[in-house]
Amino acid sequence: MIAIGRTKKLSWGITAALNDISDLWQEELNEDDSKYFVDNEWRDMEIVTEVIKIKGQPDLNLKVGITHRGPVVSSDIIAGGSVLFGGAVPKLKKEKKFSFGWGFAYPGKDALLETL
């Protein structure tokens, strides 16, 4: 996510993070986290490998499942990202999985990113 930036025509700052432009959906995943249950059917998740480079250490290969709504994250990750959700996020007793939707990830005629 780019929180601060500019182009020749537009600039934006960290205050963009305070808008309500994200949603979470609790997901039911199968045993190997390759499918999610929605609309009374199991759907395949897209699995991508993100490579995170760390200076002086081997690359970290992180597998990320993606639903039609967005990437899947655990409740532990969400609890650490309270600024994205407008305040404190309670820690759940049992870890759950959520898909994370961000408004600007969906291009459309009203999307800010389409105007750049």
C-alpha positions in Angstrom: 0.0 0.0 0.0 1.3 3.4 -0.9 0.2 5.9 1.8 2.2 8.9 0.7 3.0 9.9 -2.8 2.6 12.2 -5.8 2.4 12.3 -9.5 2.5 15.3 -11.9 -1.2 15.8 -11.4 -2.0 14.5 -7.9 -0.6 14.1 -4.4 -1.9 12.3 -1.3 -0.8 11.9 2.3 -1.2 9.5 5.2 -4.7 10.9 6.0 -5.9 8.6 3.2 -5.4 5.7 5.7 -8.1 7.1 7.9 -11.0 6.7 5.4 -13.3 3.8 5.5 -12.1 2.1 2.3 -11.5 -1.4 3.5 -13.6 -4.4 4.5 -13.1 -7.8 6.1 -15.0 -11.0 5.4 -14.5 -14.0 7.7 -13.6 -17.0 5.5 -14.2 -20.7 5.9 -11.2 -22.5 4.4 -10.7 -26.2 3.6 -8.0 -28.2 5.5 -5.1 -27.2 3.2 -6.2 -23.6 2.8 -6.6 -24.0 -1.0 -10.4 -23.4 -1.2 -12.9 -21.1 0.5 -16.6 -21.5 1.0 -18.9 -18.9 -0.5 -22.4 -18.9 -2.0 -22.9 -22.6 -0.9 -19.8 -23.8 -2.9 -16.1 -24.3 -2.5 -14.1 -22.0 -4.7 -10.4 -22.3 -5.5 -8.2 -19.6 -4.0 -5.5 -18.1 -6.2 -2.2 -18.8 -4.5 0.7 -16.4 -5.1 4.2 -16.4 -3.7 5.4 -13.0 -2.5 9.2 -12.8 -2.2 10.3 -10.5 0.6 14.0 -9.5 0.5 15.8 -8.9 3.8 19.2 -7.4 3.8 21.8 -9.9 4.9 19.4 -12.8 5.1 17.8 -15.3 2.7 14.7 -14.2 0.9 11.4 -15.0 2.7 8.9 -16.7 0.4 5.4 -16.0 1.6 2.4 -17.9 0.1 -0.7 -15.7 0.0 -4.2 -17.0 -0.8 -6.5 -14.6 -2.7 -10.3 -14.8 -2.8 -12.5 -12.8 -5.2 -12.6 -10.2 -2.5 -8.9 -9.9 -1.7 -6.0 -11.5 0.0 -6.5 -13.8 3.0 -4.9 -12.7 6.3 -5.1 -14.2 9.8 -6.7 -12.5 12.8 -3.3 -12.0 14.4 -2.2 -9.8 11.5 -5.4 -7.9 11.6 -5.0 -7.2 15.4 -1.7 -5.6 14.6 -3.1 -3.3 11.9 -5.6 -1.2 13.9 -4.9 2.0 12.0 -6.4 0.4 8.9 -9.6 -0.3 10.8 -10.2 3.0 12.6 -9.0 2.0 16.1 -8.2 -1.0 18.3 -9.0 -4.4 17.0 -9.8 -7.1 19.6 -7.6 -10.2 19.8 -9.7 -13.3 19.1 -9.4 -16.4 21.4 -9.2 -18.6 18.3 -7.4 -17.6 15.1 -9.6 -17.0 12.2 -9.0 -16.2 8.5 -10.3 -13.1 6.8 -10.2 -11.8 3.2 -9.2 -8.2 3.1 -10.9 -5.9 0.5 -9.5 -2.4 -0.2 -11.6 0.1 -2.2 -8.9 1.3 -4.5 -8.0 -2.3 -5.5 -11.3 -2.5 -7.6 -10.9 -0.3 -10.7 -14.1 1.4 -11.8 -15.2 4.7 -13.3 -15.1 6.4 -9.8 -11.8 4.9 -8.6 -9.1 7.4 -7.8 -6.3 5.2 -9.3 -8.0 5.2 -12.7 -7.5 8.9 -12.9 -3.7 8.9 -12.6 
